[in-house]
Amino acid sequence: MEIGKKLSGRYKIIGTVGGGGMANVYLAHDLILDRDVAVKVLRYDFREDKDIIRRFQREALSATELVHPNIVSVYDVGEEDNFQYIVMEYVKGTDLKKYIGNHFPIPYQKVIDIMEQILSAVADAHRNRIIHRDLKPQNVLIDETGLVKITDFGIAVALSETSITQTNSLLGSVHYLSPEQARGSMATKQSDIYALGIILYELLTGNVPFEGESAVSIALKHFQETVPSVKDFDGRIPQPLENVVLKATAKEASDRYQSAEEMATDIATALSPQRAGEPKFEPASMMEETKVLTPIPGDLLETESVEAEEVKEEDEQKPVKDQKKKSKKKKIILFSIIGVILLFVIGFFAIAMSGPKDVKIPDLTGLSEAEAKSELINAKLKVGDVTEEANPEVEEGQVIRSDPKTDRTVKENTKVNLFISTGKATEKFGNFVGEDFQVVKAKLTNLKYDVKTPIEVFSPSVPKGQIIEQSIEKGQEVVPSETQVVFTISKGEEGFIMPDMLNYGKKDVDDIASAQGLKVTYNSDYSDTVTAGLVMAQTPGAGETVFRNDSITVTLSKGPKEIPVVSVTKRITLEYLAKTINKPASTTDSSNQSANSSSSEESISSVSSITEPVANKFEVYIEDEENNFNTPVVTKSILATESIDLTFKIKEGGVARYKVVRDGETIINEEVRP
């Protein structure tokens, strides 16, 4: 359809969205309501098929009755220039098929969220007596907010008609076809549930369960083979979640969920811890494995029966010519049925006779677990056991090797075991708190750990050198050769630097000892330099480190030591140095006359000189414990030599002095010892 064309003068075609086996989808703009819509136009090659057109219109109209947040709304149905079209809600986003391709692996909770929305839509349709018949990821849309919407309700009914489902060009949904549909039976609610189980399988594994060279071979697998276990693809998938797949895809419709609501209730609790020990689902009944022939579809049998009755009634009223026409029509229908049966029988025996083919094990080395599983499935192989092991050469999460090995030739469906790398070998780090650092360092260094310089801190309770903390938690998985570890170790109790307490008083010492928790022992001794009562010595000395409860020794001065004083007597001689002086001598004679004499006479005097001795003045000085040279201890004048005794006060080992000064001249200056 040309871009820019207006359908019914209202829907202007803007671009192409996509296409399918029956119709093409265009993006259009509703010129009246001013909104974008999706227009699905019946393909050109069906324009002349009136049966298809009639059903297309009828079922599309019935879909307009479905109003649900998870169902794409149908707005209008029309025809223009022999084009049949349906106008529906435009969902800006992607379909589930592309979503799986872009987001796989999908978290289990997200898988459940998507399925719950799909089931809600299907349940609503079933309540309205509408069966989708063509549920597949391509018919599930997800918008930019994560809202899921199902499309193609009603159109699928036309596609499911027997005359069309036999056409491989339209059977794009064969991967999701239920066993009863594959056998040619009418689709039921359980057929939709089977398709939902296949969709869930694809959400969990990224692939459909059955592949084949033709639609017929795939259809045969649906009613002959059990759906592979999703846990074979990923053993981590919870058993309750796999059970939902197994029950929904049971071969017998009676073994499946009886409603979409039941399936929704079951999947909602699939991750619940209460269901952790749930056993694997086993269907109550098993489909007969030898059942391969496709029965005649019920609607065709019904048609044949009705037409047979019509022939009987009209045989009596209509000419032979009409009866021949009806007979010819019956033959065409009968041959068509036989042709369909032969097609299935031939396809089945072709596959059965061929047997499993030889395939080579692909090179899975270096692939992620999910990628490797996908490769195996694509190679028609099954996933065996998945084993994790350490490997220093292969990154964590990647395949180390497979068993059988790469390029080994095996039969299809052979189980291939995978060995996934956990990276370099790891070990749980130990708890070294309380151990001696040097011992631990030697041990860890030998194991290739990088032990860094420790952090040292004071601790009142942890002995010096013991580990207080470690940078790696106990039990943490580490690669020794790639691990650095830093320990915090004790320096012991924080010490106190001794001050210089020289000349401190006893009270000062007591105050310091009390503040630091020290024990003091006092000694005393004489000191000629330190005042009595003050500190003259200490142990430990100034600058040394002491710790709480340590003992220190302090020596207090008693002042200078007293030395005994002795008395020493020494006799000395004061030697007289003779000296004289000349001194004049005078005599006066007076004549006494009578008292009555009237005159006097001159006195007559006679003068003469004499020699006299001069005394020596002595001063004696003593310098001892009691005297000094400032004051003489003896002062005397003598006219003749004489001796005197001097007493000295002298300390033991000491010395005293004395000096003798005669007439101002020192004549003796000597020491005196005890």
C-alpha positions as CSV (number, residue, x, y, z in Angstrom):
1,M,0.0,0.0,0.0
2,E,1.3,3.4,-0.9
3,I,2.6,5.8,1.8
4,G,0.2,8.8,2.0
5,K,-2.9,6.9,1.0
6,K,-6.0,7.6,3.0
7,L,-8.3,4.8,3.8
8,S,-11.9,5.8,4.0
9,G,-10.7,9.4,3.9
10,R,-9.7,9.0,7.5
11,Y,-6.6,6.8,8.1
12,K,-3.5,8.3,6.4
13,I,-0.8,5.7,5.8
14,I,2.5,7.0,7.3
15,G,4.8,3.9,7.0
16,T,5.2,0.2,7.2
17,V,5.3,-1.6,10.6
18,G,5.7,-5.2,9.5
19,G,3.9,-8.1,7.9
20,G,2.8,-11.7,8.5
21,G,1.5,-14.7,6.7
22,M,-1.9,-13.2,6.3
23,A,-1.7,-9.5,6.5
24,N,0.6,-6.5,6.3
25,V,0.7,-3.9,9.1
26,Y,1.0,-0.1,8.5
27,L,1.4,2.9,10.7
28,A,-1.3,5.4,10.0
29,H,-2.7,8.6,11.5
30,D,-6.4,8.9,12.4
31,L,-7.2,12.4,10.9
32,I,-10.5,12.6,12.9
33,L,-9.3,11.7,16.4
34,D,-5.7,12.9,15.7
35,R,-3.9,9.8,16.9
36,D,-1.6,7.2,15.5
37,V,-3.1,3.8,14.7
38,A,-2.0,0.5,13.3
39,V,-3.8,-0.6,10.1
40,K,-3.7,-4.4,9.3
41,V,-4.5,-5.0,5.6
42,L,-5.3,-8.4,4.3
43,R,-2.6,-9.6,1.9
44,Y,-3.2,-9.2,-1.8
45,D,-3.2,-13.0,-2.5
46,F,-6.3,-13.4,-0.2
47,R,-8.3,-10.6,-1.8
48,E,-10.3,-13.0,-4.0
49,D,-10.9,-15.6,-1.3
50,K,-14.4,-14.7,-0.2
51,D,-14.3,-17.3,2.6
52,I,-11.2,-15.7,4.1
53,I,-12.6,-12.2,3.7
54,R,-15.9,-13.1,5.3
55,R,-14.1,-14.7,8.3
56,F,-11.6,-12.0,8.5
57,Q,-14.3,-9.4,8.9
58,R,-16.5,-11.5,11.2
59,E,-13.7,-12.4,13.6
60,A,-12.2,-8.9,13.6
61,L,-15.6,-7.5,14.5
62,S,-15.9,-10.0,17.3
63,A,-12.4,-8.8,18.6
64,T,-13.7,-5.3,19.0
65,E,-15.7,-6.7,21.9
66,L,-12.6,-7.3,23.9
67,V,-11.7,-4.4,26.1
68,H,-8.7,-5.2,28.3
69,P,-5.4,-3.3,29.2
70,N,-3.4,-6.2,27.9
71,I,-5.2,-6.6,24.6
72,V,-4.6,-4.4,21.6
73,S,-7.9,-2.5,21.0
74,V,-9.6,-2.9,17.6
75,Y,-11.1,0.5,16.6
76,D,-12.5,-0.1,13.1
77,V,-13.0,-2.6,10.3
78,G,-13.4,-1.6,6.7
79,E,-12.8,-2.2,3.0
80,E,-11.5,0.1,0.3
81,D,-10.5,-0.7,-3.3
82,N,-10.9,-4.3,-2.5
83,F,-8.5,-4.0,0.4
84,Q,-9.8,-5.5,3.7
85,Y,-8.4,-3.7,6.7
86,I,-8.6,-3.5,10.5
87,V,-7.7,-0.4,12.4
88,M,-6.3,-1.0,15.8
89,E,-4.4,0.5,18.7
90,Y,-0.7,1.4,17.8
91,V,1.7,0.1,20.4
92,K,5.1,1.9,20.4
93,G,7.6,-0.7,21.4
94,T,8.6,-4.2,20.2
95,D,7.2,-7.6,20.0
96,L,8.1,-10.3,22.5
97,K,10.2,-12.2,20.0
98,K,12.6,-9.3,19.5
99,Y,12.5,-8.5,23.2
100,I,13.7,-12.0,24.1
101,G,16.5,-11.7,21.5
102,N,17.6,-8.3,23.0
103,H,17.2,-9.0,26.7
104,F,18.0,-12.7,27.1
105,P,18.6,-14.0,29.8
106,I,15.6,-12.4,31.3
107,P,15.3,-12.4,35.2
108,Y,12.8,-15.0,36.4
109,Q,10.6,-12.3,38.1
110,K,10.4,-10.4,34.8
111,V,9.4,-13.6,33.0
112,I,6.6,-14.1,35.5
113,D,5.5,-10.5,35.2
114,I,5.3,-10.8,31.4
115,M,3.4,-14.1,31.6
116,E,0.9,-12.8,34.2
117,Q,0.0,-9.9,31.8
118,I,-0.4,-12.3,28.9
119,L,-2.5,-14.7,31.0
120,S,-4.7,-11.9,32.2
121,A,-5.5,-11.0,28.5
122,V,-6.1,-14.6,27.5
123,A,-8.3,-15.2,30.5
124,D,-10.5,-12.2,29.5
125,A,-10.7,-13.5,25.9
126,H,-11.7,-17.0,27.0
127,R,-14.4,-15.5,29.3
128,N,-15.8,-13.9,26.2
129,R,-15.7,-17.2,24.4
130,I,-12.9,-16.1,22.1
131,I,-9.9,-18.4,21.5
132,H,-6.8,-16.8,20.1
133,R,-5.5,-19.9,18.2
134,D,-2.3,-18.2,17.2
135,L,-0.5,-17.2,20.3
136,K,3.2,-16.6,19.7
137,P,5.8,-14.0,20.7
138,Q,5.3,-12.2,17.5
139,N,1.7,-11.5,18.5
140,V,2.7,-10.1,21.9
141,L,3.8,-6.5,22.1
142,I,5.7,-4.7,24.8
143,D,5.6,-0.9,25.0
144,E,8.3,1.4,26.4
145,T,6.9,1.2,29.9
146,G,6.9,-2.7,30.0
147,L,3.1,-3.0,29.4
148,V,2.3,-6.2,27.5
149,K,-0.5,-6.3,24.9
150,I,-1.7,-9.3,22.8
151,T,-2.7,-8.6,19.2
152,D,-4.4,-10.5,16.4
153,F,-7.4,-11.8,18.3
154,G,-10.0,-12.9,15.9
155,I,-7.7,-12.9,12.9
156,A,-6.1,-16.0,14.3
157,V,-9.4,-17.7,14.0
158,A,-9.4,-17.3,10.2
159,L,-5.8,-18.6,10.1
160,S,-6.8,-21.7,12.1
161,E,-9.4,-22.9,9.6
162,T,-8.4,-26.3,8.3
163,S,-8.2,-25.2,4.7
164,I,-5.6,-22.6,5.6
165,T,-3.6,-24.3,8.3
166,Q,-2.4,-26.8,5.7
167,T,-0.6,-24.1,3.8
168,N,3.0,-23.9,5.0
169,S,3.3,-20.2,3.9
170,L,0.7,-19.3,6.5
171,L,1.8,-21.8,9.2
172,G,4.4,-19.5,10.8
173,S,3.0,-20.4,14.2
174,V,3.9,-24.1,13.9
175,H,6.5,-23.8,16.7
176,Y,3.6,-22.9,19.1
177,L,1.1,-25.4,17.7
178,S,-0.7,-27.6,20.2
179,P,-0.7,-31.4,19.6
180,E,-4.4,-31.5,18.9
181,Q,-4.0,-28.7,16.3
182,A,-1.1,-30.6,14.8
183,R,-3.4,-33.7,14.5
184,G,-6.0,-31.5,12.8
185,S,-8.4,-31.2,15.7
186,M,-10.3,-28.0,16.5
187,A,-8.4,-25.6,18.8
188,T,-9.7,-25.1,22.3
189,K,-8.8,-23.0,25.4
190,Q,-6.2,-25.7,26.2
191,S,-4.7,-25.1,22.8
192,D,-4.0,-21.4,23.8
193,I,-2.6,-22.7,27.1
194,Y,-0.2,-25.0,25.3
195,A,1.0,-22.1,23.2
196,L,1.5,-20.1,26.4
197,G,3.6,-22.9,27.8
198,I,5.8,-22.8,24.7
199,I,6.1,-19.0,25.0
200,L,7.2,-19.5,28.7
201,Y,9.7,-22.1,27.5
202,E,11.2,-19.5,25.1
203,L,11.3,-16.8,27.7
204,L,13.4,-19.1,30.0
205,T,15.7,-20.6,27.3
206,G,15.8,-18.1,24.5
207,N,14.7,-20.9,22.0
208,V,11.6,-22.8,21.0
209,P,11.6,-26.5,22.1
210,F,11.2,-28.0,18.6
211,E,13.0,-27.3,15.4
212,G,12.8,-29.1,12.1
213,E,13.4,-28.9,8.4
214,S,9.7,-28.5,7.6
215,A,6.5,-27.4,9.3
216,V,5.3,-31.0,9.2
217,S,8.4,-32.3,11.0
218,I,7.9,-29.7,13.7
219,A,4.2,-30.4,14.0
220,L,4.9,-34.1,14.4
221,K,7.3,-33.4,17.3
222,H,4.5,-31.4,19.1
223,F,2.3,-34.4,19.5
224,Q,5.1,-37.1,19.6
225,E,7.9,-35.7,21.7
226,T,7.9,-34.4,25.3
227,V,8.9,-30.7,25.6
228,P,12.6,-30.7,26.7
229,S,13.3,-29.8,30.3
230,V,14.2,-26.1,30.7
231,K,16.4,-27.3,33.6
232,D,18.6,-29.1,31.1
233,F,19.2,-25.7,29.6
234,D,19.8,-24.0,32.9
235,G,19.8,-26.0,36.1
236,R,19.2,-22.9,38.1
237,I,15.6,-22.5,36.9
238,P,13.4,-23.3,39.9
239,Q,11.5,-26.5,39.7
240,P,8.1,-24.9,40.3
241,L,8.7,-22.6,37.3
242,E,9.6,-25.6,35.1
243,N,6.5,-27.3,36.4
244,V,4.4,-24.5,34.9
245,V,6.0,-25.2,31.5
246,L,5.5,-29.0,31.8
247,K,1.8,-28.7,32.8
248,A,1.0,-26.1,30.2
249,T,2.6,-28.2,27.5
250,A,1.2,-31.6,28.5
251,K,0.4,-33.7,25.4
252,E,-3.1,-34.4,26.6
253,A,-5.3,-31.3,27.0
254,S,-6.9,-32.8,30.1
255,D,-3.5,-32.8,31.8
256,R,-3.0,-29.0,31.2
257,Y,-4.3,-26.1,33.1
258,Q,-8.1,-26.0,32.7
259,S,-8.0,-22.2,32.5
260,A,-5.7,-19.3,32.0
261,E,-6.6,-18.1,35.6
262,E,-5.4,-21.4,37.0
263,M,-2.1,-21.1,35.1
264,A,-1.7,-17.5,36.3
265,T,-2.3,-18.5,39.9
266,D,0.3,-21.2,39.7
267,I,3.0,-19.1,38.0
268,A,2.5,-16.2,40.5
269,T,4.0,-18.3,43.4
270,A,6.6,-20.2,41.3
271,L,9.4,-18.3,43.1
272,S,8.0,-18.7,46.5
273,P,10.3,-20.3,49.1
274,Q,7.4,-22.4,50.3
275,R,7.5,-24.3,46.9
276,A,11.3,-24.8,46.9
277,G,11.0,-28.6,47.4
278,E,8.3,-29.2,44.9
279,P,8.7,-32.4,42.8
280,K,8.8,-32.4,39.0
281,F,5.4,-32.4,37.4
282,E,4.2,-35.7,35.9
283,P,1.0,-35.7,33.7
284,A,-1.8,-38.0,34.8
285,S,-1.9,-39.6,31.4
286,M,0.5,-40.0,28.6
287,M,-0.1,-39.6,24.9
288,E,0.2,-42.8,22.9
289,E,3.6,-42.6,21.2
290,T,2.5,-44.6,18.2
291,K,-0.4,-42.3,17.4
292,V,0.8,-40.6,14.2
293,L,-2.1,-40.5,11.8
294,T,-4.0,-37.2,11.6
295,P,-7.8,-37.7,12.2
296,I,-10.3,-36.1,10.0
297,P,-11.0,-32.7,11.4
298,G,-14.3,-32.6,13.2
299,D,-15.7,-29.6,11.3
300,L,-15.1,-31.3,8.0
301,L,-16.8,-34.5,9.2
302,E,-19.7,-32.3,10.4
303,T,-19.8,-30.6,7.0
304,E,-19.8,-33.9,5.2
305,S,-22.6,-35.2,7.3
306,V,-24.7,-32.1,6.8
307,E,-24.1,-32.2,3.1
308,A,-25.0,-35.8,2.9
309,E,-28.4,-35.1,4.5
310,E,-29.0,-32.3,2.1
311,V,-28.3,-34.6,-0.8
312,K,-30.9,-37.1,0.5
313,E,-33.5,-34.4,0.8
314,E,-32.8,-32.9,-2.6
315,D,-32.6,-36.2,-4.4
316,E,-36.3,-36.3,-4.6
317,Q,-36.8,-32.7,-5.6
318,K,-33.8,-31.8,-7.8
319,P,-32.8,-33.1,-11.1
320,V,-30.0,-35.6,-11.5
321,K,-27.7,-32.8,-12.7
322,D,-27.8,-31.1,-9.2
323,Q,-27.0,-34.4,-7.5
324,K,-24.0,-34.9,-9.7
325,K,-22.6,-31.5,-8.8
326,K,-22.9,-32.3,-5.1
327,S,-21.3,-35.7,-5.6
328,K,-18.4,-34.0,-7.3
329,K,-18.0,-31.6,-4.4
330,K,-17.9,-34.4,-1.9
331,K,-15.2,-36.1,-3.9
332,I,-13.1,-33.0,-3.8
333,I,-13.4,-32.7,-0.1
334,L,-12.7,-36.4,0.4
335,F,-9.5,-36.3,-1.7
336,S,-8.3,-33.2,0.2
337,I,-8.7,-35.0,3.4
338,I,-6.8,-38.0,2.1
339,G,-4.1,-35.8,0.8
340,V,-3.6,-34.1,4.2
341,I,-3.4,-37.5,5.9
342,L,-0.8,-38.8,3.4
343,L,1.2,-35.7,3.8
344,F,1.5,-36.3,7.6
345,V,2.2,-40.0,7.2
346,I,4.9,-39.4,4.6
347,G,6.5,-36.7,6.7
348,F,6.5,-38.9,9.8
349,F,8.0,-41.9,8.1
350,A,10.6,-39.8,6.4
351,I,11.7,-38.5,9.7
352,A,11.4,-41.9,11.5
353,M,13.4,-43.7,8.8
354,S,16.2,-41.2,8.7
355,G,17.0,-41.6,12.4
356,P,19.3,-39.2,14.3
357,K,22.1,-37.7,12.2
358,D,25.7,-37.3,13.0
359,V,26.8,-33.9,14.2
360,K,30.0,-32.5,15.4
361,I,30.5,-30.9,18.8
362,P,30.8,-27.2,18.2
363,D,33.7,-25.3,19.8
364,L,32.2,-23.8,22.9
365,T,35.4,-22.6,24.5
366,G,35.2,-19.0,25.8
367,L,31.4,-18.7,25.3
368,S,29.1,-17.8,28.2
369,E,27.0,-20.6,29.6
370,A,23.9,-19.2,27.9
371,E,25.7,-18.8,24.6
372,A,27.0,-22.4,24.8
373,K,23.6,-23.8,25.5
374,S,22.1,-21.9,22.6
375,E,24.9,-23.3,20.3
376,L,24.2,-26.8,21.5
377,I,20.5,-26.5,20.9
378,N,21.1,-25.0,17.4
379,A,23.4,-28.0,16.7
380,K,20.6,-30.4,17.7
381,L,22.4,-31.4,20.8
382,K,21.2,-31.5,24.4
383,V,22.8,-29.8,27.4
384,G,24.1,-32.3,29.9
385,D,25.6,-31.5,33.3
386,V,27.1,-28.1,34.0
387,T,30.1,-28.2,36.2
388,E,31.9,-25.2,37.6
389,E,35.7,-25.3,38.2
390,A,38.5,-22.9,38.7
391,N,40.7,-22.0,35.8
392,P,43.3,-19.2,35.8
393,E,43.3,-19.0,32.0
394,V,39.5,-18.7,31.3
395,E,37.4,-15.8,32.5
396,E,34.7,-16.4,35.1
397,G,31.4,-17.6,33.5
398,Q,33.0,-18.8,30.3
399,V,33.2,-22.4,29.0
400,I,36.5,-24.2,29.6
401,R,35.7,-27.3,27.7
402,S,33.0,-29.7,26.8
403,D,32.5,-33.4,27.1
404,P,32.5,-34.8,24.5
405,K,35.2,-32.6,23.2
406,T,35.1,-30.1,20.3
407,D,34.8,-31.6,16.8
408,R,33.9,-35.0,18.2
409,T,31.2,-36.6,16.0
410,V,28.1,-37.7,17.9
411,K,24.5,-38.4,17.2
412,E,21.8,-35.7,17.4
413,N,20.3,-35.2,20.8
414,T,23.5,-36.4,22.5
415,K,24.0,-34.7,25.9
416,V,27.0,-32.5,26.1
417,N,28.5,-31.7,29.5
418,L,29.8,-28.2,30.0
419,F,32.6,-27.1,32.3
420,I,32.3,-23.4,33.3
421,S,35.1,-21.4,34.7
422,T,34.8,-19.8,38.0
423,G,38.0,-17.9,37.2
424,K,41.2,-18.3,39.1
425,A,41.2,-20.6,42.1
426,T,39.8,-19.0,45.1
427,E,39.9,-19.7,48.8
428,K,38.2,-18.4,51.8
429,F,40.3,-15.9,53.7
430,G,40.9,-16.9,57.3
431,N,40.5,-15.0,60.6
432,F,43.9,-13.9,61.8
433,V,42.8,-11.5,64.5
434,G,44.7,-12.2,67.7
435,E,47.6,-13.9,66.0
436,D,51.2,-12.7,65.8
437,F,51.7,-10.5,62.7
438,Q,55.1,-11.8,61.8
439,V,53.9,-15.4,61.9
440,V,50.8,-14.6,59.8
441,K,52.8,-12.5,57.3
442,A,55.3,-15.3,56.6
443,K,52.4,-17.8,56.1
444,L,50.4,-15.6,53.7
445,T,53.5,-14.5,51.8
446,N,54.2,-18.1,51.2
447,L,50.7,-18.5,49.7
448,K,51.4,-15.6,47.3
449,Y,49.4,-13.0,49.2
450,D,50.6,-9.4,49.0
451,V,50.9,-8.5,52.7
452,K,51.3,-4.7,53.0
453,T,53.0,-2.7,55.8
454,P,50.7,-3.0,58.8
455,I,48.9,-0.1,60.5
456,E,50.2,0.2,64.0
457,V,47.9,1.5,66.8
458,F,48.1,1.5,70.6
459,S,45.9,-0.9,72.5
460,P,45.6,-1.2,76.3
461,S,44.3,-4.8,75.9
462,V,46.1,-6.4,72.9
463,P,49.7,-7.4,73.3
464,K,52.3,-5.7,71.1
465,G,52.6,-7.3,67.6
466,Q,49.2,-9.1,67.7
467,I,46.7,-8.5,64.9
468,I,43.7,-6.3,65.8
469,E,41.9,-6.0,62.4
470,Q,42.3,-7.3,58.8
471,S,41.3,-5.6,55.6
472,I,39.6,-8.7,54.2
473,E,36.7,-10.2,56.0
474,K,36.8,-13.8,57.3
475,G,35.3,-16.2,54.8
476,Q,35.6,-13.9,51.8
477,E,36.5,-15.7,48.6
478,V,39.8,-14.4,47.2
479,V,42.5,-15.2,44.7
480,P,45.7,-15.2,46.8
481,S,48.0,-14.0,44.0
482,E,45.7,-11.1,43.3
483,T,44.9,-10.1,46.8
484,Q,46.5,-7.4,48.9
485,V,45.9,-7.5,52.6
486,V,46.5,-4.9,55.2
487,F,46.6,-5.7,58.9
488,T,46.1,-3.4,61.9
489,I,48.4,-4.5,64.7
490,S,48.9,-3.5,68.3
491,K,51.8,-1.4,69.4
492,G,50.8,-2.3,72.9
493,E,49.6,0.1,75.5
494,E,50.3,3.7,74.7
495,G,53.4,4.8,76.7
496,F,54.4,8.0,78.5
497,I,57.6,9.9,77.8
498,M,59.4,10.6,81.0
499,P,60.1,14.2,81.6
500,D,63.4,15.6,83.1
501,M,62.4,15.8,86.8
502,L,65.8,17.3,88.1
503,N,65.1,19.8,90.8
504,Y,61.4,18.8,90.9
505,G,59.9,18.6,94.4
506,K,58.4,15.4,95.8
507,K,54.8,16.7,95.3
508,D,55.5,17.3,91.6
509,V,56.8,13.8,91.2
510,D,53.7,12.4,93.0
511,D,51.3,14.3,90.7
512,I,53.0,13.0,87.5
513,A,53.0,9.4,88.8
514,S,49.3,9.6,89.8
515,A,48.3,11.0,86.4
516,Q,50.2,8.3,84.4
517,G,49.5,5.4,86.8
518,L,53.2,4.9,87.7
519,K,54.6,3.4,90.9
520,V,57.3,5.5,92.6
521,T,60.2,4.4,94.7
522,Y,62.0,7.2,96.5
523,N,65.6,7.2,97.5
524,S,67.8,10.0,99.0
525,D,71.4,11.0,98.8
526,Y,73.8,13.8,99.5
527,S,74.4,16.4,96.9
528,D,76.7,19.3,96.9
529,T,74.8,20.8,93.9
530,V,71.1,20.0,94.5
531,T,69.1,21.6,97.2
532,A,67.9,19.2,99.9
533,G,64.4,17.8,99.2
534,L,64.6,18.2,95.4
535,V,65.1,15.5,92.7
536,M,68.7,14.8,92.0
537,A,68.3,11.6,89.9
538,Q,65.6,9.4,88.2
539,T,65.2,6.0,86.6
540,P,64.1,5.6,83.8
541,G,65.8,8.8,82.6
542,A,64.3,11.7,80.8
543,G,63.0,10.9,77.3
544,E,62.5,7.2,78.0
545,T,59.0,5.5,77.6
546,V,57.1,4.1,80.5
547,F,53.7,2.5,80.7
548,R,50.9,2.4,83.2
549,N,51.7,0.4,86.3
550,D,55.5,0.7,85.6
551,S,57.8,1.5,88.5
552,I,60.1,4.5,88.6
553,T,62.9,5.4,91.0
554,V,63.4,8.9,92.1
555,T,66.4,10.1,94.3
556,L,65.9,13.2,96.4
557,S,68.8,15.3,97.6
558,K,69.7,15.5,101.3
559,G,72.0,18.4,100.5
560,P,75.8,18.3,101.1
561,K,77.2,15.6,103.3
562,E,78.5,16.9,106.7
563,I,82.3,16.3,107.3
564,P,83.6,16.0,110.9
565,V,85.6,18.9,112.2
566,V,88.7,18.3,114.3
567,S,90.6,20.6,116.5
568,V,94.3,21.0,115.7
569,T,96.6,22.9,118.0
570,K,99.8,24.3,116.7
571,R,102.5,26.2,118.7
572,I,104.0,29.1,116.8
573,T,106.8,31.5,117.8
574,L,106.4,35.2,117.7
575,E,110.0,36.2,117.1
576,Y,110.9,39.6,118.5
577,L,112.8,41.9,116.2
578,A,114.8,44.3,118.3
579,K,114.4,47.9,117.8
580,T,115.5,51.0,119.8
581,I,114.9,54.7,119.9
582,N,117.1,57.6,121.5
583,K,115.1,59.6,124.0
584,P,116.5,62.9,125.6
585,A,116.6,63.0,129.5
586,S,116.2,66.5,131.5
587,T,116.8,67.5,135.3
588,T,115.5,70.7,136.9
589,D,117.0,72.1,140.3
590,S,115.2,74.8,142.1
591,S,116.4,76.8,145.0
592,N,113.9,77.3,147.5
593,Q,114.3,80.7,149.2
594,S,112.3,82.0,152.1
595,A,108.8,82.9,151.7
596,N,109.4,86.5,152.6
597,S,112.2,87.1,150.0
598,S,111.3,89.9,147.7
599,S,113.2,88.6,144.6
600,S,113.8,85.2,142.8
601,E,116.6,83.7,141.0
602,E,116.7,82.0,137.6
603,S,116.4,78.3,137.6
604,I,119.4,76.4,136.2
605,S,118.6,73.2,134.1
606,S,120.9,70.5,132.8
607,V,119.9,68.4,129.5
608,S,121.1,64.7,128.4
609,S,119.9,61.7,125.9
610,I,119.0,57.9,126.6
611,T,118.3,54.6,124.3
612,E,115.0,52.7,124.8
613,P,113.7,49.3,123.1
614,V,110.7,49.4,120.8
615,A,107.9,46.7,121.0
616,N,106.9,44.5,118.0
617,K,103.1,44.5,117.1
618,F,102.0,41.0,116.1
619,E,98.6,40.1,114.4
620,V,97.8,36.4,113.9
621,Y,95.1,35.3,111.4
622,I,93.5,31.8,111.1
623,E,91.4,30.4,108.1
624,D,89.5,27.4,109.2
625,E,85.9,26.3,109.7
626,E,85.3,29.1,112.2
627,N,87.7,31.9,111.2
628,N,88.9,33.7,108.1
629,F,91.7,36.1,107.3
630,N,89.5,39.1,107.8
631,T,89.8,39.3,111.5
632,P,93.0,38.5,113.6
633,V,92.6,35.9,116.3
634,V,95.6,37.3,118.2
635,T,96.9,40.9,118.5
636,K,99.7,41.7,120.8
637,S,102.9,43.7,121.2
638,I,106.0,42.1,122.6
639,L,109.5,43.2,123.5
640,A,110.9,39.7,123.5
641,T,110.3,36.5,121.4
642,E,107.6,34.3,122.7
643,S,105.5,31.3,121.7
644,I,101.8,30.9,121.6
645,D,99.3,28.1,120.8
646,L,96.8,28.4,118.0
647,T,93.8,26.1,117.8
648,F,92.4,25.3,114.3
649,K,88.9,23.8,113.4
650,I,89.6,21.6,110.3
651,K,87.3,19.1,108.4
652,E,88.6,15.6,107.8
653,G,90.7,15.8,104.8
654,G,90.6,19.5,104.8
655,V,93.2,22.2,105.4
656,A,93.5,25.3,107.5
657,R,95.8,28.3,107.1
658,Y,97.3,30.9,109.3
659,K,99.5,33.9,108.9
660,V,101.5,36.1,111.2
661,V,101.8,39.8,110.6
662,R,104.6,41.7,112.5
663,D,104.4,45.4,112.4
664,G,102.3,45.2,109.2
665,E,104.5,42.7,107.4
666,T,103.5,39.1,106.9
667,I,106.2,37.0,108.1
668,I,104.5,33.6,108.2
669,N,101.8,32.1,105.9
670,E,101.3,28.4,106.2
671,E,98.8,25.5,105.9
672,V,97.8,23.3,108.7
673,R,96.4,19.8,108.2
674,P,94.9,17.5,110.7
